[in-house]
Amino acid sequence: MPDGGSLTQATSIVRRAEIIETEIDGEIIALDVKNGNCYGLNKVGSRIWQLAIAPGPVSAICQTLQNEYDVPEPVCERTVLALLEALHKEGLIDILNPGGVSDKV
């Protein structure tokens, strides 16, 4: 991540386009062909993955989830940030710099 910081509500992210995915029973299975790893996301994780298709701030993902699920804001924020940190660590999403440029550039 830029400057070694962690994700926040203001951080903009986007999932990597080269990740292959399929949906089975409402859950996403994602394959990173580059490293050969396969990832399974539960229903909420799958929804976060769907929302990350377009570049945008973490806060927008949290707001959408709060509108769709009955979840308190702090719980939603912790859950979303934890999953996005894990997805970034695995190389499945990119962190966008303020100019909208990926941290992978």
C-alpha positions as CSV (number, residue, x, y, z in Angstrom):
1,M,0.0,0.0,0.0
2,P,1.2,3.5,-0.5
3,D,3.5,4.7,2.3
4,G,2.9,1.4,4.1
5,G,-0.4,2.7,5.5
6,S,-3.5,0.8,6.0
7,L,-6.9,1.1,4.3
8,T,-9.4,3.7,5.5
9,Q,-12.9,4.7,4.5
10,A,-11.4,7.3,2.3
11,T,-9.1,4.9,0.4
12,S,-10.1,4.2,-3.2
13,I,-9.8,0.6,-4.4
14,V,-10.6,-1.4,-7.5
15,R,-10.4,-5.1,-8.1
16,R,-7.9,-6.4,-10.6
17,A,-9.4,-7.0,-14.0
18,E,-7.3,-10.0,-14.8
19,I,-8.8,-12.1,-12.0
20,I,-11.0,-14.8,-13.4
21,E,-14.2,-15.4,-11.4
22,T,-17.4,-17.4,-11.4
23,E,-20.4,-17.4,-9.2
24,I,-21.7,-20.6,-7.6
25,D,-24.8,-20.5,-5.3
26,G,-24.4,-16.8,-4.8
27,E,-20.7,-17.0,-3.8
28,I,-17.7,-15.9,-5.9
29,I,-14.8,-18.2,-6.7
30,A,-11.9,-16.1,-7.9
31,L,-8.8,-17.4,-9.6
32,D,-5.5,-15.5,-9.9
33,V,-4.0,-17.2,-13.0
34,K,-0.7,-15.4,-12.4
35,N,0.0,-17.1,-9.0
36,G,-2.4,-20.0,-9.5
37,N,-4.3,-19.3,-6.3
38,C,-8.1,-19.8,-6.0
39,Y,-10.2,-17.9,-3.5
40,G,-13.7,-18.5,-2.2
41,L,-15.8,-15.6,-1.0
42,N,-19.0,-16.0,1.1
43,K,-22.1,-14.1,0.2
44,V,-21.1,-10.8,1.9
45,G,-17.5,-11.1,0.6
46,S,-18.9,-11.8,-2.8
47,R,-21.1,-8.6,-2.6
48,I,-18.0,-6.6,-1.6
49,W,-16.1,-8.1,-4.6
50,Q,-19.0,-7.1,-6.9
51,L,-19.0,-3.5,-5.5
52,A,-15.2,-3.3,-6.1
53,I,-15.6,-3.7,-9.9
54,A,-15.6,0.1,-10.4
55,P,-12.9,2.3,-8.7
56,G,-14.2,4.0,-5.7
57,P,-13.8,4.7,-2.0
58,V,-14.2,2.1,0.7
59,S,-16.9,4.3,2.2
60,A,-19.1,3.8,-0.8
61,I,-18.9,0.0,-0.4
62,C,-19.7,0.3,3.3
63,Q,-22.7,2.6,2.6
64,T,-24.1,0.2,0.1
65,L,-23.8,-2.7,2.5
66,Q,-25.4,-0.8,5.3
67,N,-28.3,-0.1,3.0
68,E,-28.6,-3.7,2.0
69,Y,-28.0,-5.4,5.3
70,D,-29.0,-4.7,8.9
71,V,-25.5,-4.1,10.2
72,P,-24.1,-1.4,12.5
73,E,-21.7,1.0,10.9
74,P,-18.6,0.1,13.0
75,V,-19.1,-3.6,12.4
76,C,-19.6,-3.0,8.6
77,E,-16.5,-0.9,8.5
78,R,-14.3,-3.4,10.4
79,T,-15.5,-6.3,8.2
80,V,-15.1,-4.5,4.9
81,L,-11.7,-3.1,5.8
82,A,-10.5,-6.5,7.0
83,L,-11.6,-8.2,3.8
84,L,-10.1,-5.5,1.5
85,E,-6.8,-5.7,3.4
86,A,-6.7,-9.4,2.8
87,L,-7.7,-9.1,-0.8
88,H,-4.9,-6.4,-1.3
89,K,-2.4,-8.6,0.4
90,E,-3.2,-11.4,-2.0
91,G,-3.0,-9.0,-5.0
92,L,-6.7,-9.2,-5.9
93,I,-7.4,-5.5,-5.6
94,D,-5.4,-2.4,-6.2
95,I,-5.2,0.7,-4.0
96,L,-5.7,3.9,-6.1
97,N,-3.6,6.9,-5.4
98,P,-5.5,10.3,-5.2
99,G,-5.1,10.7,-9.0
100,G,-6.9,7.4,-9.6
101,V,-3.6,5.6,-10.4
102,S,-3.0,2.1,-9.1
103,D,-0.3,1.5,-6.6
104,K,0.9,-1.2,-8.9
105,V,2.1,1.3,-11.5
